[in-house]
Amino acid sequence: MHMPSRLPETLGSTAAFVVQEYLTEMQDYAVARSARGEIGVTWNDAAHPGGYPKAFGNQQWFILPPPIAMIVLATAMTAEMLNGQ
């Protein structure tokens, strides 16, 4: 599994979203695929250390509906390619 290297803190799995693979990571967020094939997003920047959103103080992954997940994946991967990352 690819672990994020550019994020302020390493983001892990939660009970509802078991990270299988990090698909992209930018300076302030990550996009990952879960063990069930879902696509999730979480933020992790200076304003939100340890991930955002949070539930009871624990970082959470926002699971995207499939049509939105495809748009986010295409956009994020294009942005990484354009930035040479």
Secondary structure, 3 states (H helix, E strand, C coil): CCCCCCCCCCCCCCCCCCEEEEEEECCCEEEEEECCCCEEEEECCCCCCCCECEECCEECCEECCHHHHHHHHHHHHHHHHHCCC
